[in-house]
Amino acid sequence: MNKKKLTLGLPFLFAAAIAAGSLSSCSLGDGVDPYSVDVNMEIPEGTTIQFWTGFGDDISGPLQEMLAQFTDETGIEVEYESKSGYDSLKQNIGLSASSRSYPHLALAYPDHMADYVMRDIIVRLDYYVETDEGEDKISPDDFYEDYMVENYEVEFDEEGEPYLMGIPFNKSTEAMTYNKTFFEWAAKLDPSIHVPATWEEVRSVGHAINDLLENGTAASGNSTYFGKIAGPEGETYGSWEEVTAAGLAQSDVLDFRLVTAELFHPLGYDSGANFFITMVRQWGGEYTGIDEETREGYVAFDSDVVREALAYFKTLHDEDVVAIPADFGETSYCSGPFTELQSVMNIGSTAGTAHSVPAAARFVTDVAPVPYKDAEHMYVISQGTNLVLLDKGTEEERAAAWKLLKWLTKWHNGEFCAETGYFPSCEYSENSAAYQEFLNREPQNYADYVAQSTSLVNSEHYINPEKGWTKFVDTPFVGSSIVRDSVDAIMQMLFFGEGATPESVIQDRYQDIRAAGIETR
């Protein structure tokens, strides 16, 4: 991830724009111009603001404790409400637009922001950044560039200069969990088996793993390991009684008794959409874009490099190296099969790596970066939302909402990430005492170990400029979420569709996307 700070010539054209009144809101139902708010004002104690998220209870709990701390420090009351999912959050804000009953502050993906721009209910943040003189002021330069790009790709002025529409808050990405116990065991039997870094290594290592498990070794009598318990030196056992008689513990062996060659696949990939979109980036293709003149979004993945990538992964699937949830009889995730030894690697959201920890400590799970195509295309998808201000409230309420946004995104973001497993938004929160204590404390259990390992993948690889990774988010537009929903089916169509080819699945999705009124190129 690029840690270089983003500089876009702030304040853009603000002096002229404010003088001309071009930044005034079009929806002034409360009579307050959001671009005349004195963000440095003394906010009366008891001022109340609303804050909506899409978090579940596991994240809402720690967040509400932090909001109580914010109230103690500032006297500002926060009415927090979770809409139990990001889609529901966006829908509820859209439904409340006409009545102006949406909150002062909300989480938003870039495509949510695009929708709120269309509805004219979101506030540009450039004015707040430029006029803030408080000790707690923030700058766009404070935050990681890869997270800021998406906040500058939503709305533009007449000169084509981007407005700042949000500030990064809860960020995650994808990582590869792997069965550390298995890889240490397998490497003793076949030194070519290691945790792969590239997709070509996934292919060669995957073949070696399949060969080892299907055909065994001399220690196993050249017999398959499927349906058996594998001992530390490659020997096999048929029951726990035999394991115990040999003086071994559960942590010394790998239990393949419920695994067959048909069930087993070396690597699973949770998200069909992320699989496809990341693949497009890593092979040098274009997924979607924005027309510079019309500012309308379009789809652009009908290309030779994307067909090449799809053909490559179809081969990996046909060779029983790479799998998706459907291969395991699942609908959404491969983490369950991973914990049952039906795979030994799994790519999924860093927010969910805890689901790859097996019950009863059957093996040790560790975390690595996702595989990449080559050193010039080390792309990993950026996930998670940003905090935005919505066009609502008195001047005091708007100033209070801005204060909470700053408090959460920078000054206390490290505490939030240490409690929830999300990644810091900026160097300040990365280096905060709370986050560093989380990274360096002695893990209390396997779940703690995996949480720390996941965060270290981000700290030591993804945001380390020497490693060469780029976290990407494709340019948002109204309808971009429809495109994502459509391409979510591509890998399953390619892997399981009768007679499916890279060309046929691309054209099928193009037809689906055109039917939704979105341009294709």
MOVENZI-V659609 format. One record per residue. PHI is phi in whole degrees, 0 to 359 (NA if undefined). NEAR is the number of other ideal C-beta (glycine too) atoms within 8 Angstrom. Layout:
phi;near
PHI;NEAR
PHI;NEAR
//
This chain:
phi;near
NA;12
281;8
266;9
299;6
282;8
268;11
235;6
238;9
75;5
301;11
267;7
54;11
248;9
291;12
301;7
291;7
295;11
292;11
299;6
277;6
75;6
285;7
259;9
290;8
287;10
270;5
234;8
251;9
298;5
263;8
76;4
244;11
282;8
297;11
260;10
234;6
291;13
275;8
288;11
265;7
294;8
280;3
273;12
300;7
299;6
94;6
303;12
242;9
232;16
254;10
222;15
245;15
225;14
246;12
290;10
275;7
298;7
294;7
263;11
300;12
301;8
300;10
295;13
295;9
297;8
292;12
295;11
296;8
295;9
300;14
297;11
299;6
282;5
245;10
80;9
271;14
273;9
239;12
268;8
266;11
214;9
263;11
262;11
57;6
136;7
289;10
297;7
294;10
300;15
299;12
297;9
295;11
292;16
298;9
292;6
268;10
297;10
292;4
267;5
56;12
259;4
289;12
279;12
285;13
221;14
208;13
278;14
203;14
282;11
303;16
290;12
297;14
301;18
301;13
294;11
288;13
297;11
301;7
276;9
59;9
234;12
257;14
256;11
290;11
260;12
303;12
299;13
293;12
297;13
285;9
261;9
288;11
240;5
285;7
295;3
262;8
295;9
235;11
229;6
305;12
292;7
290;10
257;14
301;13
301;11
298;11
277;14
280;12
307;10
295;13
279;15
249;12
243;10
253;14
221;8
226;7
276;10
295;3
268;5
85;6
279;10
281;9
268;13
273;13
251;14
199;14
232;15
298;15
231;14
251;10
240;13
216;11
205;14
246;14
214;15
251;13
281;15
217;14
279;12
298;10
300;10
297;12
295;13
293;8
292;11
293;11
297;10
290;7
267;10
216;9
300;4
285;7
275;12
209;8
288;7
284;11
255;8
247;10
291;12
294;6
291;11
303;16
295;11
291;10
293;13
300;15
297;10
295;11
295;12
301;13
296;9
299;14
287;13
282;9
251;7
71;14
222;8
300;6
296;10
265;14
74;7
53;7
245;8
304;11
270;13
296;11
82;8
225;13
258;15
267;13
275;14
297;7
256;6
97;12
288;8
237;12
227;11
261;6
205;7
291;6
299;6
293;10
297;14
296;8
297;6
277;8
78;4
254;9
257;5
301;9
291;7
271;8
231;13
239;11
263;10
259;13
298;7
259;6
249;11
241;7
300;9
289;4
280;8
273;14
218;12
304;14
228;15
248;18
234;15
294;14
267;10
296;13
294;10
296;11
304;13
292;12
296;13
294;13
301;12
301;13
297;13
292;13
266;12
83;6
267;11
243;8
269;10
223;14
205;9
235;11
292;10
296;5
273;4
271;4
62;8
269;8
279;16
213;12
254;14
218;11
268;12
276;10
211;9
296;5
292;9
289;15
298;11
298;10
295;13
297;14
296;9
298;9
284;13
296;11
296;8
298;13
288;14
297;6
273;9
60;10
258;13
246;13
223;12
237;14
310;11
299;10
296;10
258;14
76;4
254;10
254;4
231;5
224;10
252;16
292;14
299;10
303;12
300;16
291;12
262;9
66;16
275;10
209;15
236;11
218;15
213;15
258;13
201;16
295;11
295;13
288;9
237;11
295;17
299;9
288;10
265;14
270;9
287;10
293;5
59;5
51;9
296;9
201;12
264;9
263;15
231;9
227;13
224;10
298;12
292;9
296;11
230;14
286;7
201;6
296;6
273;4
225;11
268;11
254;12
224;15
288;13
263;12
234;9
99;11
246;11
238;16
266;15
232;15
261;15
254;14
283;11
205;11
108;11
287;7
299;10
295;11
294;13
294;16
295;13
292;14
296;14
297;13
296;13
294;14
302;12
295;13
299;12
279;13
280;14
239;14
291;8
234;12
293;16
297;16
295;11
299;15
292;15
297;10
274;6
243;11
91;11
287;11
263;12
301;13
275;14
203;13
296;9
301;11
285;14
301;11
267;8
296;12
300;6
296;9
285;15
293;10
296;9
298;11
293;10
252;5
286;7
289;3
296;9
273;4
200;6
296;10
296;8
298;9
300;11
292;16
299;12
292;12
299;11
298;13
294;13
290;10
301;14
293;14
292;11
269;7
239;10
296;13
257;12
272;10
299;9
286;4
274;9
88;7
278;13
233;10
272;13
238;10
225;10
285;8
305;11
278;14
202;12
297;8
107;11
293;15
291;8
295;10
297;13
299;10
299;8
290;11
285;13
302;10
270;9
300;13
294;12
292;11
299;11
293;15
283;12
241;7
289;10
295;3
71;5
293;10
229;7
307;12
296;7
292;10
287;14
297;14
293;9
298;9
289;12
298;11
298;8
297;9
289;13
299;9
298;6
273;9
85;5
254;12
291;8
239;10
228;7
//
